[in-house]
Amino acid sequence: MSNADIRGRFVWHELMTTDIKAAGAFYPKFTSWKTQSWDKDPSYTMWAGAKGAFGGVRTLPDTARAAHWLPYIGTP
């Protein structure tokens, strides 16, 4: 994929939550998402679909009050 193809597109979606295991069990119940560990850091859980990984789940920092999604937008 060239830089022009990703400019302005959502390229990664990351959920920050206090319970990664529960999120990994909840979302696949009504989506086609699967979870997989990242080979470079097995503690990081990635969301994967038919075309491969498209996001991840990470632990919510202690300073945050509620779980939230972080969208990443592509730039060149």
C-alpha positions in Angstrom: 0.0 0.0 0.0 1.5 3.3 -1.0 1.4 6.4 1.3 -1.2 8.0 -1.0 -3.5 5.0 -0.3 -3.4 5.5 3.4 -3.6 9.3 3.6 -6.6 10.3 5.6 -7.8 6.7 6.2 -8.3 5.0 9.5 -5.4 2.5 9.6 -5.5 1.1 13.1 -8.1 1.0 15.9 -6.9 0.5 19.5 -9.1 -0.2 22.5 -7.8 0.9 25.9 -9.5 -1.1 28.7 -9.0 -2.3 32.2 -9.9 -5.9 31.2 -8.3 -7.1 28.0 -9.4 -10.6 28.4 -13.1 -9.6 28.7 -12.8 -7.3 25.6 -11.3 -10.2 23.7 -14.3 -12.4 24.6 -17.0 -9.7 24.1 -16.3 -8.2 20.6 -16.0 -11.5 18.7 -19.5 -12.4 19.9 -21.1 -9.9 17.4 -18.2 -9.2 14.9 -16.0 -11.4 12.8 -13.0 -10.2 14.7 -10.5 -12.6 16.2 -7.7 -11.9 18.7 -4.1 -12.8 18.4 -0.9 -11.9 20.2 1.7 -9.8 18.6 4.9 -11.8 17.9 7.1 -8.9 19.0 5.3 -8.4 22.3 3.1 -11.3 23.4 1.4 -9.1 26.0 -0.2 -7.0 23.3 -3.4 -8.4 21.8 -4.3 -7.5 18.2 -7.7 -7.5 16.5 -7.6 -9.5 13.3 -10.1 -9.8 10.4 -10.2 -11.6 7.1 -7.5 -9.2 5.7 -5.2 -9.4 8.8 -4.6 -7.3 11.9 -6.3 -3.9 12.0 -6.1 -2.9 15.6 -5.3 -3.9 19.1 -6.2 -3.9 22.8 -4.0 -2.4 25.5 -4.3 -1.8 29.2 -5.9 1.4 30.2 -3.5 3.7 32.1 -4.3 4.2 35.8 -4.8 7.9 35.2 -7.6 7.3 32.7 -11.2 7.0 34.0 -13.0 5.0 31.3 -12.2 2.6 28.4 -11.9 4.3 25.1 -11.0 3.7 21.4 -8.1 5.4 19.8 -8.3 5.7 16.0 -5.1 6.1 14.0 -5.2 7.9 10.7 -2.7 7.3 8.0 -0.2 10.0 6.8 2.6 9.9 4.4 
